[in-house]
Amino acid sequence: MTTIDRVLVVGATGRTGRHVVAEAAARGLTPVALARDAGRAREVLPGTEIVTGDLTDPGSLADAVRDIDAVVFVHGSDGDSRPDSFERIDYGGVLDVLRALGERRPRIVLMTTFFITHRDHFFNEGGHALDWKRRSERLVRAFGAPYTIVRPGWLDSGPGGEHVSVGQGDTVEGSIGREVLARVLVAALLDDETTGKTFEVFAGPGTPTTDFGALFDGLRPDEPGAPDAVEDTANLPESGEPERVRADLAALRTR
């Protein structure tokens, strides 16, 4: 198993990020919270190490990524109503952190969303949230670091519960609580068997899941060099992507 201590949590002060910080600490890790406003972060996450950085300001991230063993991305553009928010934050934030890492290849866990391949879904209207989140996945696969990509269902919606199920192929709809999701994310971070894999995750009533190794067993790895997950529908061809997106991928692949 890869030795991990210092974990940079991107989106640490958010509704999911707070649970990830707590779960990482409970598992004996050292969570390091990335925050634009250090004062607010200290109020939200007392006792947690804070590093200052802004996902929309690439120059602010070099110090934030120094001396970390892993990165967990749980950020998002919630509350930002500008039409380009998904490109700037959900996609651009991942891109700029990866760029700031330079030649280093720490363990990465990226949270995106289920239905990411359903381009006709209402969530993809307007700012094309699903397309930009899917592009952020492609950045992580191209970067060459050991990664796991987790696609949760509707957050804090549905019947609730701690019985966790996983899937691949992006065909199932469900929900999951943020605290349970945080357990999944940190468990995936610490389980080398999830490296190079992408999966959807849901939770509901039933016996609480405690053996995450058994839960992850049987998941198929992504195809090496492929832009998308192993069972994804191929409906966002890379050849038709905006030139800047293709250039971002090419630059990461040649590092």
C-alpha positions in Angstrom: 0.0 0.0 0.0 1.3 3.5 -0.9 2.3 5.5 2.1 0.2 8.7 2.4 0.2 11.3 5.2 -0.4 14.8 4.0 -3.6 15.1 1.9 -4.5 18.4 0.2 -8.3 18.7 0.2 -9.5 21.0 -2.6 -12.9 22.3 -1.7 -12.3 21.6 2.0 -14.6 24.2 3.4 -17.6 23.0 1.3 -20.4 20.8 2.4 -18.6 17.6 1.3 -15.1 18.8 1.9 -15.6 19.3 5.6 -16.6 15.7 6.0 -13.5 14.6 3.9 -11.3 16.6 6.2 -12.8 14.9 9.3 -12.7 11.4 7.8 -9.0 11.9 6.7 -8.1 13.0 10.2 -10.0 10.0 11.7 -8.0 7.7 9.5 -4.7 9.0 10.8 -4.0 11.2 7.8 -3.0 14.9 7.9 -5.6 16.9 6.0 -4.4 20.1 4.5 -7.3 22.4 3.5 -6.9 24.6 0.4 -8.8 27.9 1.0 -9.1 31.3 -0.5 -10.0 32.8 2.8 -7.8 31.4 5.6 -9.7 33.1 8.4 -13.0 31.7 7.4 -11.4 28.3 6.9 -10.0 28.3 10.4 -13.5 29.0 11.7 -15.0 26.2 9.6 -12.2 23.7 10.2 -10.7 24.5 13.6 -7.4 22.6 14.2 -6.9 21.8 10.5 -3.8 23.0 8.6 -4.8 25.6 6.1 -3.0 26.7 2.9 -4.1 29.7 1.0 -4.8 29.4 -2.7 -7.4 30.3 -5.3 -8.4 27.8 -8.0 -8.9 30.7 -10.4 -5.4 32.1 -9.7 -2.8 29.6 -10.9 0.1 31.5 -9.4 -1.4 31.1 -5.9 -1.2 27.3 -6.0 2.5 26.5 -6.0 2.9 26.8 -2.3 -0.3 25.0 -1.6 0.7 21.8 -3.4 4.2 21.6 -1.8 5.0 18.7 0.5 1.7 16.8 -0.1 1.3 13.1 -0.7 -2.2 13.2 -2.2 -4.9 15.4 -3.5 -8.6 14.9 -3.0 -10.8 17.1 -5.3 -14.3 17.8 -3.8 -14.7 21.4 -5.2 -17.4 22.7 -7.3 -18.9 25.9 -8.7 -22.0 25.8 -6.6 -23.2 29.3 -5.9 -21.3 30.9 -8.8 -23.9 32.0 -11.3 -21.5 33.1 -14.1 -22.0 31.1 -17.3 -18.4 30.0 -17.4 -18.2 28.9 -13.8 -18.0 25.2 -14.6 -15.2 25.7 -17.0 -13.3 28.1 -14.7 -13.7 26.1 -11.5 -14.8 22.5 -12.0 -12.4 22.0 -14.9 -10.0 24.9 -14.5 -9.4 24.2 -10.9 -8.3 20.7 -11.6 -6.1 21.8 -14.5 -4.3 24.5 -12.5 -3.6 22.2 -9.5 -2.2 19.6 -11.9 0.0 22.3 -13.5 1.2 23.5 -10.1 2.3 20.0 -9.3 4.8 20.1 -12.1 6.7 16.8 -12.3 5.3 15.4 -9.1 2.7 12.7 -9.3 0.9 12.3 -5.9 -2.1 10.1 -5.4 -5.3 11.7 -6.7 -8.9 11.2 -5.9 -11.3 13.3 -8.0 -15.0 13.6 -7.2 -17.3 14.4 -10.2 -20.9 13.2 -10.6 -23.0 10.4 -11.9 -24.8 10.9 -15.2 -21.6 12.6 -16.4 -22.0 11.0 -19.8 -25.7 11.9 -20.2 -25.2 15.0 -22.3 -28.9 15.5 -22.8 -29.5 15.7 -19.0 -31.0 18.9 -17.7 -27.9 19.5 -15.5 -25.9 19.9 -18.7 -28.0 22.8 -19.9 -26.7 26.3 -19.7 -23.1 26.0 -18.5 -22.6 22.4 -19.7 -21.7 21.3 -16.2 -21.5 17.6 -17.1 -19.3 18.1 -20.1 -16.8 20.2 -18.0 -16.7 17.7 -15.2 -16.1 15.0 -17.7 -13.2 17.0 -19.2 -11.8 17.3 -15.7 -11.7 13.5 -15.4 -9.8 13.4 -18.7 -7.2 15.8 -17.3 -6.6 13.5 -14.4 -6.3 10.4 -16.6 -3.9 12.3 -18.9 -1.7 13.5 -16.0 -0.2 10.1 -15.3 -0.5 10.1 -11.5 -2.2 7.2 -9.6 -5.8 8.2 -9.5 -9.3 7.2 -8.6 -12.4 9.0 -9.9 -15.6 8.8 -7.9 -19.0 9.7 -9.3 -21.5 10.2 -6.5 -25.3 10.2 -7.0 -27.5 13.0 -5.8 -26.0 14.4 -2.6 -28.0 14.5 0.6 -31.1 13.4 -1.4 -33.3 10.3 -1.3 -34.0 8.0 1.5 -30.5 8.2 3.1 -28.7 5.3 4.7 -25.2 3.9 4.9 -25.4 0.8 2.7 -23.1 1.7 -0.1 -23.2 0.3 -3.7 -20.9 1.0 -6.6 -21.3 0.7 -10.4 -19.7 1.5 -13.7 -21.1 2.5 -17.0 -23.0 5.6 -15.7 -26.4 4.0 -16.2 -27.9 4.0 -12.6 -29.5 6.9 -10.7 -29.3 7.1 -6.9 -28.3 9.3 -4.0 -25.7 9.4 -1.2 -25.2 11.4 1.9 -22.1 13.6 2.1 -20.7 12.0 5.3 -21.0 8.5 3.7 -19.4 9.8 0.5 -16.5 11.2 2.5 -15.8 7.7 3.9 -15.9 6.3 0.3 -13.5 8.9 -0.9 -10.9 8.4 1.8 -11.3 4.6 1.7 -10.6 4.8 -2.1 -7.6 7.0 -1.4 -6.1 4.4 0.9 -6.9 1.4 -1.2 -4.4 0.7 -4.0 -6.9 -1.6 -5.7 -8.9 1.5 -6.7 -6.0 3.0 -8.6 -6.8 3.7 -12.3 -10.5 3.1 -11.7 -13.7 5.2 -12.2 -17.0 4.3 -10.6 -20.4 5.6 -9.5 -21.4 5.4 -5.9 -24.7 5.5 -4.1 -26.1 4.7 -0.6 -29.4 3.8 1.0 -31.1 1.9 3.7 -29.6 -1.4 4.8 -26.6 -2.8 6.7 -24.0 0.0 6.9 -21.0 -0.8 4.7 -17.7 -1.1 6.6 -15.6 -3.3 4.3 -14.8 -1.0 1.5 -12.2 -3.3 0.1 -14.9 -5.8 -0.6 -17.0 -3.1 -2.1 -14.3 -2.0 -4.5 -13.5 -5.6 -5.5 -14.4 -6.4 -9.0 -14.4 -2.8 -10.4 -12.7 -2.7 -13.8 -9.8 -0.4 -14.4 -9.9 2.3 -17.1 -8.2 1.5 -20.3 -4.6 2.9 -20.3 -4.5 6.0 -22.4 -8.2 6.2 -23.0 -9.8 9.6 -22.2 -13.0 8.1 -20.6 -13.9 5.5 -18.1 -13.9 1.8 -19.0 -17.6 1.4 -19.7 -18.5 5.0 -20.7 -20.6 5.9 -23.7 -18.3 7.4 -26.3 -20.4 10.5 -27.0 -17.9 13.3 -26.4 -15.2 12.7 -29.1 -11.9 14.3 -28.3 -11.5 15.3 -31.9 -14.5 17.6 -31.6 -13.4 19.3 -28.4 -12.5 23.0 -28.3 -8.9 23.6 -29.3 -7.9 24.9 -25.8 -9.2 21.6 -24.3 -7.3 19.5 -26.7 -4.2 21.6 -26.0 -4.6 21.1 -22.2 -4.7 17.3 -22.6 -1.8 17.2 -25.0 0.4 19.3 -22.6 -0.4 17.0 -19.7 0.3 13.9 -21.7 3.7 15.1 -22.8 4.9 16.0 -19.3 
